Amino acid sequence: MSRPTPLAADVGPYPPLVDFGVIGNLHTAALVSRRGSIDWACFPRFDSPSVFARLLDEREGGFQELAPVEPAVATQAYLRSTNVLETRFRLAHGRAVRIVDFMPLAPRKEAEGLAMVVRVVHATGGPVRLGLRCHPKFNYGEQSARWRRVAGGHQARSDGSALTLLQPWPATPESGRLTAEGVVRPGAPIAVEIIWGTARPTDAAPASLLAETTRFWRRWSNSGRAPYREIGHDSAAHVLRSELALKLLSYEDTGAFVAAATTSLPEWPGGRRNWDYRYAWIRDAAFTAQALLILGHVAEAKAFLRWTVARLPVDAVRGTLQVVYGGHGETDLTERSLPHLAGYANSRPVRVGNAAAGQFQLDIFGELLDAASVLSRTDDGFVRGVWTELASVVDSVARYWRRPDHGIWEVRATPRHYTHSKTMAWVALDRGVAIARRLRIDDERVVGWAEAADRIRSMVLQRGYNPEQRSFVQTLDGSAVDAAELRLPMVGLLPFTDARVRSTIRRVRNDLSTGPYVFRYRVEDGIPGAEGAFLPCSFWLVECLARMGERAEAERRLEALLPVGGPLGLFSEACDPRNGRALGNYPQALTHIALLRAVWALGGRKGESALTASEGRSGDQT
């Protein structure tokens, strides 16, 4: 990986990522820009082909726009404790328009059957003329629409796909695009609906759908008895937004969590590090389940664990879990490029699918068992019910921990013996032992797991720590500093009081950070081009500094990082360290989880109790 270099040009017509709010229905999501345009939407699932993708190609991607025809100043905010988005336009003479965007949530029995976006428009201070433009481009921008009139609006079709647009004004279709204009008056709100398919799947009026959707999100976000509610730190608003963002990135019907809502948003403008994150990584999903469990959402953690153990019979031939799946357990995620799309900020290639599905990543087992261990403290009966499957995962680690792997960063090069990966193999075995003992399970394999865990831990301490660097390093017997080693004390390999841990944290701070921003590593990884600072690592450093007692610096870093999330508090994967501009797929679950941990670590004893619930035998592992 090379250091970032100055851009030849800015991102041009592409809005900053923090200018987008995200709405969703627990099956898919849409990105709505501050200019009133839906520039990213895949129907009916997160990983379905896009219908609107102007985010990835200003000319060819497709969009649906609703905004005043005269100059206006726009702002966005979420309705309190919801994923319902409000875009407010202020115009001349005291007039204003607010557009409330949301995706109604389908009853569980309907699953994906309610893929629609509702846009409710209110005017105040006087009448306002709005323009409506709809230009769907099916199958990632490859197929244009053919429009026909239907009751209440128009319908776009292309090769078996259909999108219905219900609008209150006469509209004109031309060259695949539909346009309309109309006036909204105070006290007379209007609604525009975008429906996947040929028929409106519900009889409920837009106002009723809005009330129902708002009620769902508020009940959900207030349903848990979460430690953060008692933490004195002043970042509770960011915690709540992260909580809601994590839930938004989930499948209601399967329990899977996707890593992000988008594909191919670049880790550096114009670069090639553009990946598809609309899938369920075992690692990221386990992190998400664990965070939501600490927030009091036990049902989500159970659903994730059910979904994961259901993968095990499918993967019996392989003998191990796949790294990443489709949201319904799909294993074929063949990666391909879409050369007809220019990419965000002209960053090619645009990719769909992800070749990481074919990698071996040893650390995923540790993250899974760590989440199961936390859940066993809350509902030991549930974990007992999936013990057979969990034990098979621990057995896999006992068999495979000596193998090199591709690591947490999914390096597309020859597998290596990564220090973090070996540590997470220790976590898998350690948590397997802890769960068995907690549940009083008499299993003769437990003794062997404990012995293997001790061997791995000794190896990591002897060969993963470089005395000359005064740091744990990226690979066994290596010298490169890697921010992934910040996680070693987080998972309990050593306590934060250990001198090796403290010197590692300082080494990462000194060698890998620029201001509050932290890079993953500084060595070549086989992929050309630069990348931005990695936001999860930046928040990991905040947590580590807080928990080793350097709270003042941790506070300063946290306060400097929070503006990267923009006015909505939504965080991407990376940022430009020169100006804090968001980069990478958005919103990114891993970043929001790292933010949560950082805030909890700064919350004092109550925050620390939430974090240490995930740790194994760290107290006697000095």
N, C-alpha and C positions, 0 to 999 in steps of 0.2 A: 504494500500500500504506500503510495506516495503522498506527500503533503499537499493540501489544497493549493491551487494556483489561482491567480486572479482570473475572473471570468472575462471572456472576450466580449460578452454582451450579457445584459440582464435577462430575465425570463420573458421579456417581450410582452405579448398580449396575455400571457398566462397569469392569473391573479396569484398572489401569495397563498399558500395552503391555509393559513389561518384566516383567510377571507371566506372560508367554507365552513358552514355548519353541516352536521351529519344527522340524518333522520333514518329510522329503520323500523322494521316490523318483526324482528327476531327470526328472519329468514334471509333478508337482504338489506341493503342500505342505499341511500342516495346522498350525494353531496350538493348542497345548495349554496351558491355564492352570494356575497353581499350585494351583487348587482341584480339579484332576483332570478338567477339562472340555475337550473339543475344541470350540472355539467358532468355528472357521473351517476349512472344508475344501471344496475344489472338486474334483470327480472327473469324468473321469479326468485333466484337464489344469489347469494354472494358471488359464487363462482360461475354463474350463467354468463353467456355473452352479453356485452353491454348493449344498451339501447341509446343511452346518452353517454358520450365519451369526449366531449369538448375539452375536458381536463387533459386528454392525451393528444388531441389534435384540434386546434382552433377552427380549422376549416372543414375537416372531414369527420369529426367525432360524433356530432349530433348533440342537441340540447333542447331544453324547454325553458323559455324565458317569459317572465311576467314582471313588468316594471313600469313606472311612470314614463310617459313620453317626453316630459320636460325635465330639466336639470333638477337633481335632488341629492341630498346627502344621506347616505345609507349607514345603518348600524344593525348589528345582530345580537340577539340574546336568546337564551332558552327560557321558556316559561318555568317558573320555580319548580325544582325537584322533578323535572321531566326531560324527555328527549324530544319535546315539541319546540320547534324553532320559530322565532319571530324575527322577521326582517322589517325594519322601520325606515321609511323614506320621509325626510323632511323637505318640504317644497316652499316656494314663495308664498307670502301672504298668510302665514300661519297654518297652512294646510299640511296634512300628513297622511300617509298611507302605511298600514301595517299588513304584512302578509304572514299568516300563520301556516307553517308547513308541517305536515306530519304524515306518517304512514299508519293507518289503522292496524291494530293487532288482530290477527285471526284467532278465533277460538282454536284450541289445540286439535280438535277433530278436523278442522279445515286445512290445517298445515299451511301449505303454500297458496291456498286458494284465494287469499285476499291480498294480492300484490297490487297495491294502489297507493298513489300519492294524492293527498288532498291539500289544496291551497285556498285558504279562506282569506278574503281581502276586506279590510275595513278602511273607511276614509273618515277623517275628522277635519273640521275647520273649513270645509267647502268641497265641492266636487273635484275629482281628479281623473284625468284621462290616462288610461293604461294601455300599453301595447302588449300583445301576446304573440309569441312566436314559438312554434313547435316544429322541430326538425329531427325526428327520430332516424337513427342510422343503425339498423339491426346488424347483429353478428359482428360486433367490434368495428362498426363503421363501414363494413363491406357492402351492405345492402340498403338501398334507398327505399322509401316508403311509397306506396300507392294509396291515396286517400279516397274515401267515399263517405258520403253523408249518412249518419245514423241518428236516431232519436236523441235529441239533446246535444249533439255535437258531431264529431267525425271519427272515423276509424282508419288507422294506418295499417297496411298489411305488407308482408314480404315473405315469400317462401314458407308459408305455414305459420309465421309469427304474426301477432296482431297486438296493436296498442290502441286503446280507445281514449279519446280526449273529449271530455264533456265541458263545454264553456258557455257563458251566458250571452255571447255576442255573435253576430254573423261572421263567418270566417271564410277565407279564400285559400284553397290549396293550390300550390304551384311548384313544380319541379321538386316534389318530395317534401316541401315545406308548407306549413299552414300558418297564416297570419290573421290577426284580428285586432280591433281596437274597440274600447268602450269606456264608459264613464262609471265610476263608483262614487256614490253619494253618501254623506253621513247618515247613519241610521239604516242603511240599506246594504248590508254586506253581500258580496257575491262569492261564489266558489268555482274553482277550476279543478277538475279531477283527471288524473292520469291513471288509467286502468290497464293492467296487463291482461290481455285476452279480449274477447268479443262482447262480454256482458258485464255489467256492474254486479259484483258478487254479493251485494248486501242491499237491503231496502232502507237502511238507516240514513237519515239526512246528515249532511256534513256537520252541522252543529252537534248532533248526537254522537257522531263518530269522534269529534274533537273532545267532547266531554268524557266519553268512555276511555279514550286513549290517555288523556291527561290524568284521569282517575287511576288508571292502571299504573302509570309510572310513579305517581306519588305514593300509592300504596306500597309498591315494590321497594322504593328507595327508603321508606320508613318502616319496613317490615322487620329488619334485623335489629338485634341488640348488639351494636358494633362498638368495639373499643374506641374508635375514633370519636364517637359522640362525647366521650368524657375527656378527650385530650385537650390540654390548654393551648396548644399551638394554634396560630391564627390562620392556618391554611385549610380550614374545614370546607370552604367552598370548592377548593381544588380536589379535595377528597371526594366530595359528593359528585362532582363532574366526572372524576375518574371511575367511580362506582357505576354511574349510569353509562359511561362509555363502554366499560367492560361488558355489562349486560347487553348493550346494543350489538356487540360483536358475537352474539351467541345464536345458536339454532334452538328454537323453542321445542322442536319435535325430537331432536336427537341428543341434546345436551352438549354438543361440540361447541368449541369456541374458535373463531378464526383469528389469525394474527393481526389482520388489518382489513379495512373495507376496500382497498384499492390494489391495483397492480401497476408496476413499472414506474412509480414516482421515483425519480433518480436520487441516489445518495449524494450526487454532485451534479449540478446542471451541465448537460452536454456529455455526461459520462455514460458508461456501459453497465454500471452496477444497478440494474433495474430489474426487480424481481416481482413475482406474483405472490402476494401474501394473503390471498382470499381463501386460504385453506386452514385446516386444523393441525397445527404442530403439537405433538404430545408435550413437548417442553413448555411452549407458551400457554397451552391450554391448562396444563397442570399449575403453572404460576397463577393463571387467572382464577382457577377453581380455589386455590389456596387463599388468594386475596379476598375473594368473595366470601369464603368461609369465615375468615377473620372478621369480615364486615357483617357477619350474622346470616348470610344466605346459604344455609345448609343444603337446601334443595338443589341448588346449582352444582355444588360440589358432588353430591350424590349422582346427579344426572351425568356429569362428566366421567365419573369413575365407572358408571354402568356402560357408557358409550365406549370407554377405553377397553374394558375387559371383554366387551363384545368383539373387539378386533382380534383377540388372541386366537380363537379357533381358526379364523381366516388365515392367520399368519403362522399356523402350525408348521407348514412346510419350511418356511424361512427360519423358524425357531426363535424369532424375535419380533418385536413390534416394528412397524415401519415408522420412519421419522415423522411423516406428515401424511394426512389423508384428506379426502374430500369430506365435507360436512356430514355426509351420510355414509361414511366409511369407504368411499371409493379409493382404490389403490393405484389406479392408472392416472398419473398426473403428468403425462408426457409434456415436456416443455417445448414450445415453439415460438417463433418470432412473428410479428405482424408488420411486415415492411411497409404497408400502406399507411401506417400511422406515424406521424412525425415524433410523437413523444412529448411529454411535458418539458417545456423549455428546450425543444429540439434534442431530446435525450433518447437516442436509439441504442439498442432495440427495445421495442415494446414487446414484452413477453407475456404469454399465458401458459399455465402449467408450471411445475417446478421440479427440476431435476434432483433437488435434495431428497425427494421421495426414494431415490435409489441409494442414498448414502447410508453408512453405518455411523451412528452418533451415540456413543456410549453414555453420555450424560443424561439422556432422556429418561432412563430408568430411575435414576436418582430423583429427578423432579417428580415423577409419578409416585414413587414410594413416599416421598416427603409429604406430598399432598394427602395421600392415604393415611399417613401417620397422624397428621393434624386432624383429619376427619375421625379417626379412631378415638380421639379424645372427646369428641362431641357425640358420636353415635357408634359405639363399638359393635352394636348388633349388626348394623349395615356392613361394616368392614368385615366382620366375621362371615357374613354371607358371601363375600367375594374373596375370601381368603385363599381358596384353591387357585384362583386366577392370579392373585398377587404373588403367591408363593412361586408360581411358575415364572413370573417375571424376575424374582430374586434368583431363582435357579439359573435363568439366562445370564444374569450378571456374573454369577459364580463361574459360569462356563466361559464367558466372553471377555472378561475384564482385561485380560492380557493382550487383546487385539488392539492395534492402532485404529484410530477412527478419524472422522472429519471434523470433530469438535463442535462446540457451541456456535462458532461463527460459520459453520458449513463451508469451510475452505474447499475450493474446487481444485484441489491438488492432491498429491500422494498422501494417504492417511499417515498420521503421526501419533506419538504417544503424548497427548495433551495433558498437562497437569490438572486442569479443571475437569476434564473427562474422567480421569482416574479418581479424583476427589468425589465426583458424583457417583461413581461406581461404589465407593466406600459408603456414601449416603444411602444408596439402595440397599446394601447389605445391612448397614447399621439400622435403618428404619424397619427393614424386614424383621430383624431380631427384636427391635423395640415393640413392634406390633404384636408379634407372637407372644412376647412376655406379658404385654399389657392385657391381651385377650386370654392369657393362660392356655395357649395352644400347645399341646404336647406334640412336637414335631422334631424328629431326630435330625432333620436337616439344619436346625437352628444353630447347633454347635459348629457345624461346618461353615455356616454363613459368618458367624462371629470370628472364627479363625481367619477366614478370607478377608474380612473387613480389617482385622488387625494387620495383616500382611500388606494390604493396599495402603493403609494409613502410614505405616512405616516407610514404604517405598516413596510415597509423596513427600514425607518430611525429609527423607535422605536425598532424593534425586530431583524433587520439584523445587527445592529451595537452593538458590545460588548465593553462597556466602559473599562472593566478590561483588555481586549486584546488590546484596542485602535485600533480596526480594525473592518471593516465589515467582517462577518464570513460566513462559508459555508452554514449553515442552520439557519432559524429563531430561535432565543433563544439559538443558539449553541455557540461553542467556537473554533471550528477548523478553521484555516486559510486556504483559498482557493484562488489560483491565478485568478480564474474566477472573483473575486471581483475587479480586476484591470479594468474590463470593465465598472464598474458603472459610473465613470466620462467620459469615452469614449462615452457613449450613452447619457450623459447629465443629469443623475439623480441629480448630484451635480457638481459644477465647480471644477476645479483642485486647486483653491485657498482655498477650504473648508478644515478646520483642520482635519475632519474625513477622507477625501479622502487622504490627505497627510500622515496621520499616518497609513492608510491602506497600501499605497504604500510602506512605510518604513517597515511595519510589514512583508509584502510579501518578500521584499528584504532581511530582516534579518533572517526570519524563513524558507523560501522555496528556497533560492538560494544558489548555490555552484559556486563561481566565477561568470561568466556571465550567467550561466545556471539556469533555474528556474523549480522547480517541481510543479506539479498541486496542490498537497496537501500531507500531511504526515500521514494521517489516513488510517485505513483499509477500503477497499471498497468491500469486499466479493470475490475478485479474488486473488488467491494465487500468490506469486512471485513478484519480483521487476519490476520496469519500469525505463526507462531512464528519464533524464530531458526533459521537454516538450518545444520544440522550439517556438511554438506560444506564450506561456506565457513568454518566455525569451524576445521575441521582444515586447510583450505588456509592459513589465517593462521598456524597453528602451523608448517607446513612453510616458509612464506616467512620467518618470523622466524628459524627455525633456520638457513636457508640464507643469510640475510644477516648471520648472526653473533650474533644476539640469543638465544642458546641458553637462558639462564636464564628469560626470559619465555616462550619456547616451551615449555619443560619445565613451567612453572607452568600454562600454559593447557592443555596436554595432560592433566596430572593432574586438572585441574578438569573436563575434558570426559569422561574415561573413565567416571565413575559414571553418566552418562546411559544407558549401555548396560546398566545393571542387573547383577544377579549372573551372568547368562548371557553378557554381553558382546555383546548384539545391539542394533544401533542402528537407529533410525527415521530419517526424513527431517529432522525439526525437533524443537524442544523449547520449552517455556515458559521464558523466560529468568529468571523469578522463582524457579523451584524446580527447574529441570532436568528437568521431567516430559516424557517422550517424546511427540511428536506426529507425525502424518503416517504414510504407509504404511510397513510393517514386515515383515521387516527390509529395509532400503534398501541396494541395492548401492552406489550412489554414495557414501554415507556411509562404508561399510566400505572402499572404495577410497581415499577421502581420508584415513581413519585410517591405512591402510597407508603411504601416502606420507609422512604426518607422522612416523610411527615410523621409517621408513627415513631421513628427513632428519636425525633426531636420532641416528642410528646411526653418525655419523662418516663416515669415508672409505668404508667398505664400503657403508653405506647410500646415500651419494651416488653411488657407482658404479652402483647399481641404478637410481637416478633418471635420471642423465644419459645412460643407455643410450637413453632415449627422445628425446633432444634432437637437433636437426639442426645447423645451422651457427651456433650461438649464440656460439661462441668468437670468430668474426671479424665478428660483427654488432653491434658496439658503437656 
